[in-house]
Amino acid sequence: MSHPLEGKVALVAGATRGAGRGIAVELGAAGATVYVTGRSTRARRSEYDRPETIEDTADLVTEAGGHGIAVPADHLDPAQVRALVDRIEREQGRLDVLVNDIWGGEKLFAWDSPLWEHDLDDGLRLLRLAIDTHAITSHHALPLLLRRPGGLVVEMTDGTAEYNRDNYRTSFFYDLAKTAVLRMAFALGHELGGRDATAVALTPGWMRSEMMLDVFEVREDNWRDALDRVPHFAISETPRYVGRAVAALAADPDVARFNGQSLSSGQLARVYGFTDLDGSRPDAWRYLPEVQDAGKPADTTGYR
């Protein structure tokens, strides 16, 4: 089926850029109507002060074959989220897929800075953006999603449950935030599983987001130029790869077999057979512990 999600309605919360944008576009390519939210609009930028906007994302969704609808929303504000869900109910009468991809913490954590040296206000703000937003959004959106059987909730994080269990992730606040989201999916799996809905945690690999490309001073068309400085970047993937993972989950009538689990884009590519835009299947969460963390030279043979 070229449009397996035709007639389905999705909310991608936090879809301005990165994984959220990639997910929204791929849901659109599968035929879905996709509400995309964020704080960066053509009229007003967030504190990120970047050029990507939710309107741009909505246009990309429509160009891909779906129907993109941009709605400005601060997911820390329950009233704004409630109004968003009310609008979806009024306009569509249903919600089939909820993707909680709200983050906004890139400028708030310090690498390898211990808790007592980390800026406390930044750390607490990071936790609010990474955790409170997901809880607020699910609180308001789940009653609508549960009206029809087969609903899917995707909690976006960084790292699998196995990897994050065994590895310190950047800082106290970052580590806590990403682990908390994994646990959210586990808890929601228990609460939704008996109500004919599914919740999963999903992580991309080393993703070539707009911000990451800027950090390495490359573009998507010449990203391999960064490998001289960062050889393990060879395992990286586009945001559309994890988007295809979400679209595959949303179209799977047997998705409940994953309920409450921690999943990755590379893992699901093997299950569903999709590829990244270049036709490869990078599996970062096998590569990182087996190659990069093991101190081996960069070599993606067998990993993409």
Salt bridges, closest charged atoms under 4 A:
GLU26 OE2 - ARG240 NE 2.61
GLU26 OE2 - ARG244 NE 3.23
GLU47 OE1 - ARG39 NH1 2.87
GLU47 OE2 - ARG125 NH2 3.89
ASP49 OD1 - ARG45 NH1 3.28
GLU52 OE1 - ARG17 NE 2.87
GLU52 OE2 - ARG50 NH2 2.77
ASP56 OD1 - ARG42 NH2 2.88
ASP59 OD2 - ARG42 NH2 2.76
GLU89 OE2 - ARG147 NH2 2.44
GLU91 OE2 - ARG87 NE 2.90
ASP96 OD1 - ARG94 NH2 2.92
ASP132 OD2 - ARG128 NE 3.01
GLU155 OE1 - HIS134 ND1 2.54
ASP158 OD2 - ARG169 NH2 2.84
ASP166 OD1 - ARG165 NE 3.01
GLU210 OE2 - ARG21 NH1 3.99
ASP214 OD2 - ARG50 NH1 2.85
GLU220 OE2 - ARG208 NH2 2.77
ASP221 OD1 - ARG219 NE 2.91
ASP252 OD2 - ARG257 NH1 2.51
ASP254 OD2 - ARG257 NH1 3.75
ASP278 OD2 - ARG304 NH2 3.35
ASP283 OD2 - ARG270 NH1 2.20
ASP283 OD2 - ARG286 NE 2.83
